[in-house]
Structure formats: structure tokens, C-alpha cells
Amino acid sequence: MAKREVRDRGRPLKVYVSEADRAFITSGASQAGMSVSDYLRVLGLHHEPKSIFDQDAVLALAKVSGDVGRLGGLLRWLLSEAPPKDVADRARELVSEIAPMISLLREKAARV
């Protein structure tokens, strides 16, 4: 296992920035889920910071996908129990309304 490098806290770098620059840097660090110090160190060493935004998007899509799957299972169960015609018709309408959303969900997930 590699040892983590100990940083000398007695040797900080000072960087003078405008308020706009400070806001931009702080925002970038926040989006990457890092402290400003870590963010600037990663950028200064020519590494690309990994954003937590994509991870959050993947988790959200996974949750929605699971919800859609459960909904599909419930609709299948409802239709398998020989429901009254009006209930079956409404369930089929819901399925036809949900189908485009499932396609959109798949498209969005492919982009992440």
C-alpha cells in the first residue's frame, strides 16, 4: 500500500486573486467535491480534478431507473390478475405514457 504524502503545513502558497476569480475557483472546488487547497494543488500539478457531479447524476439515474422498474413490475402484476376492463385500460394508458420517459431516461443515462 502506498504511503500518503505528508504536506508541510508551514509552507503555504499565497495566491492573490480578484473576487470574481475567488468565486470561480471556489465554485470549481465545490463542484469537484474538494477543498480549495486540494483543487488548486491538483490543477497546479496538471491533473484533471474528478467531478462528483457525474457521480451524483449516475446515482440519481439509477434511483429513477429502479423506480421505473418497480412501477413496471406493479403494472405487470396488476394486469396479470385479470382486472376490470377500465382498470386494465387505464394501466395500458399509463404504460404508453411512461414508455417515452423510459426512452428519455436511457438516452440521458448513455450521456453520463
Short mmCIF file of the C-alpha atoms (twelve columns), coordinates in Angstrom:
data_MODEL
# 
_entry.id   MODEL 
# 
loop_
_atom_site.group_PDB 
_atom_site.id 
_atom_site.type_symbol 
_atom_site.label_atom_id 
_atom_site.label_alt_id 
_atom_site.label_comp_id 
_atom_site.label_asym_id 
_atom_site.label_seq_id 
_atom_site.Cartn_x 
_atom_site.Cartn_y 
_atom_site.Cartn_z 
_atom_site.pdbx_PDB_model_num 
ATOM 1   C CA . MET A 1   0.000   0.000   0.000   1 
ATOM 2   C CA . ALA A 2   1.388   3.406   -0.974  1 
ATOM 3   C CA . LYS A 3   2.057   5.869   1.815   1 
ATOM 4   C CA . ARG A 4   0.172   9.131   1.638   1 
ATOM 5   C CA . GLU A 5   2.464   12.097  1.164   1 
ATOM 6   C CA . VAL A 6   2.615   14.354  4.194   1 
ATOM 7   C CA . ARG A 7   2.231   18.013  3.312   1 
ATOM 8   C CA . ASP A 8   4.234   20.689  5.066   1 
ATOM 9   C CA . ARG A 9   1.580   22.952  6.543   1 
ATOM 10  C CA . GLY A 10  4.252   25.501  7.377   1 
ATOM 11  C CA . ARG A 11  4.820   26.307  3.690   1 
ATOM 12  C CA . PRO A 12  1.567   27.577  2.226   1 
ATOM 13  C CA . LEU A 13  1.455   29.204  -1.196  1 
ATOM 14  C CA . LYS A 14  -0.250  32.568  -1.347  1 
ATOM 15  C CA . VAL A 15  -2.178  33.422  -4.461  1 
ATOM 16  C CA . TYR A 16  -3.706  36.841  -4.935  1 
ATOM 17  C CA . VAL A 17  -6.983  36.785  -6.850  1 
ATOM 18  C CA . SER A 18  -9.902  39.056  -7.604  1 
ATOM 19  C CA . GLU A 19  -13.315 38.427  -6.060  1 
ATOM 20  C CA . ALA A 20  -14.512 37.012  -9.399  1 
ATOM 21  C CA . ASP A 21  -11.522 34.654  -9.570  1 
ATOM 22  C CA . ARG A 22  -12.074 33.576  -5.965  1 
ATOM 23  C CA . ALA A 23  -15.731 32.806  -6.695  1 
ATOM 24  C CA . PHE A 24  -14.795 30.855  -9.831  1 
ATOM 25  C CA . ILE A 25  -12.134 28.803  -8.007  1 
ATOM 26  C CA . THR A 26  -14.404 28.164  -5.029  1 
ATOM 27  C CA . SER A 27  -17.207 27.052  -7.335  1 
ATOM 28  C CA . GLY A 28  -14.891 24.704  -9.234  1 
ATOM 29  C CA . ALA A 29  -13.643 23.171  -5.985  1 
ATOM 30  C CA . SER A 30  -17.203 22.721  -4.741  1 
ATOM 31  C CA . GLN A 31  -18.299 21.042  -7.984  1 
ATOM 32  C CA . ALA A 32  -15.318 18.690  -7.735  1 
ATOM 33  C CA . GLY A 33  -16.130 17.944  -4.095  1 
ATOM 34  C CA . MET A 34  -12.709 19.200  -2.990  1 
ATOM 35  C CA . SER A 35  -11.294 21.847  -0.702  1 
ATOM 36  C CA . VAL A 36  -9.931  24.926  -2.471  1 
ATOM 37  C CA . SER A 37  -6.418  23.901  -1.426  1 
ATOM 38  C CA . ASP A 38  -6.761  20.373  -2.867  1 
ATOM 39  C CA . TYR A 39  -8.403  21.735  -6.017  1 
ATOM 40  C CA . LEU A 40  -5.598  24.229  -6.696  1 
ATOM 41  C CA . ARG A 41  -2.945  21.607  -5.904  1 
ATOM 42  C CA . VAL A 42  -4.488  19.157  -8.392  1 
ATOM 43  C CA . LEU A 43  -4.754  21.814  -11.096 1 
ATOM 44  C CA . GLY A 44  -1.269  23.157  -10.364 1 
ATOM 45  C CA . LEU A 45  0.214   19.681  -10.770 1 
ATOM 46  C CA . HIS A 46  -1.518  19.303  -14.146 1 
ATOM 47  C CA . HIS A 47  -4.028  16.716  -13.009 1 
ATOM 48  C CA . GLU A 48  -7.663  16.839  -14.045 1 
ATOM 49  C CA . PRO A 49  -9.931  17.122  -10.989 1 
ATOM 50  C CA . LYS A 50  -12.646 14.475  -10.915 1 
ATOM 51  C CA . SER A 51  -16.074 15.966  -10.503 1 
ATOM 52  C CA . ILE A 52  -18.581 14.464  -8.100  1 
ATOM 53  C CA . PHE A 53  -21.359 15.901  -10.264 1 
ATOM 54  C CA . ASP A 54  -21.293 12.927  -12.621 1 
ATOM 55  C CA . GLN A 55  -21.406 10.507  -9.696  1 
ATOM 56  C CA . ASP A 56  -24.461 12.263  -8.322  1 
ATOM 57  C CA . ALA A 57  -26.127 12.152  -11.740 1 
ATOM 58  C CA . VAL A 58  -25.436 8.426   -12.052 1 
ATOM 59  C CA . LEU A 59  -26.898 7.768   -8.607  1 
ATOM 60  C CA . ALA A 60  -29.996 9.824   -9.421  1 
ATOM 61  C CA . LEU A 61  -30.473 8.000   -12.722 1 
ATOM 62  C CA . ALA A 62  -30.033 4.640   -11.000 1 
ATOM 63  C CA . LYS A 63  -32.720 5.563   -8.474  1 
ATOM 64  C CA . VAL A 64  -35.148 6.680   -11.175 1 
ATOM 65  C CA . SER A 65  -34.391 3.556   -13.184 1 
ATOM 66  C CA . GLY A 66  -35.157 1.404   -10.141 1 
ATOM 67  C CA . ASP A 67  -38.410 3.285   -9.553  1 
ATOM 68  C CA . VAL A 68  -39.439 2.772   -13.182 1 
ATOM 69  C CA . GLY A 69  -38.614 -0.938  -12.906 1 
ATOM 70  C CA . ARG A 70  -40.739 -1.295  -9.774  1 
ATOM 71  C CA . LEU A 71  -43.577 0.579   -11.463 1 
ATOM 72  C CA . GLY A 72  -43.375 -1.775  -14.443 1 
ATOM 73  C CA . GLY A 73  -43.490 -4.765  -12.110 1 
ATOM 74  C CA . LEU A 74  -46.562 -3.403  -10.353 1 
ATOM 75  C CA . LEU A 75  -48.327 -2.775  -13.659 1 
ATOM 76  C CA . ARG A 76  -47.498 -6.304  -14.858 1 
ATOM 77  C CA . TRP A 77  -48.846 -7.733  -11.618 1 
ATOM 78  C CA . LEU A 78  -51.995 -5.634  -11.905 1 
ATOM 79  C CA . LEU A 79  -52.637 -6.790  -15.468 1 
ATOM 80  C CA . SER A 80  -51.929 -10.458 -14.626 1 
ATOM 81  C CA . GLU A 81  -54.714 -10.534 -12.048 1 
ATOM 82  C CA . ALA A 82  -57.454 -10.117 -14.714 1 
ATOM 83  C CA . PRO A 83  -58.530 -6.648  -13.590 1 
ATOM 84  C CA . PRO A 84  -61.778 -4.994  -14.612 1 
ATOM 85  C CA . LYS A 85  -61.648 -3.559  -18.134 1 
ATOM 86  C CA . ASP A 86  -61.491 0.091   -17.010 1 
ATOM 87  C CA . VAL A 87  -58.505 -0.627  -14.724 1 
ATOM 88  C CA . ALA A 88  -56.710 -2.569  -17.473 1 
ATOM 89  C CA . ASP A 89  -57.354 0.224   -19.964 1 
ATOM 90  C CA . ARG A 90  -56.005 2.853   -17.566 1 
ATOM 91  C CA . ALA A 91  -52.936 0.714   -16.836 1 
ATOM 92  C CA . ARG A 92  -52.251 0.413   -20.570 1 
ATOM 93  C CA . GLU A 93  -52.603 4.199   -20.909 1 
ATOM 94  C CA . LEU A 94  -50.070 4.665   -18.118 1 
ATOM 95  C CA . VAL A 95  -47.665 2.278   -19.816 1 
ATOM 96  C CA . SER A 96  -47.965 4.235   -23.066 1 
ATOM 97  C CA . GLU A 97  -47.287 7.491   -21.163 1 
ATOM 98  C CA . ILE A 98  -44.295 6.012   -19.341 1 
ATOM 99  C CA . ALA A 99  -42.638 4.468   -22.425 1 
ATOM 100 C CA . PRO A 100 -41.313 7.803   -23.810 1 
ATOM 101 C CA . MET A 101 -39.957 8.688   -20.364 1 
ATOM 102 C CA . ILE A 102 -38.086 5.388   -20.226 1 
ATOM 103 C CA . SER A 103 -36.546 6.133   -23.622 1 
ATOM 104 C CA . LEU A 104 -35.516 9.597   -22.426 1 
ATOM 105 C CA . LEU A 105 -34.055 8.094   -19.251 1 
ATOM 106 C CA . ARG A 106 -31.967 5.660   -21.293 1 
ATOM 107 C CA . GLU A 107 -30.763 8.483   -23.546 1 
ATOM 108 C CA . LYS A 108 -29.736 10.623  -20.554 1 
ATOM 109 C CA . ALA A 109 -28.025 7.680   -18.872 1 
ATOM 110 C CA . ALA A 110 -25.991 6.992   -22.022 1 
ATOM 111 C CA . ARG A 111 -24.650 10.569  -21.913 1 
ATOM 112 C CA . VAL A 112 -23.366 10.250  -18.335 1 
# 
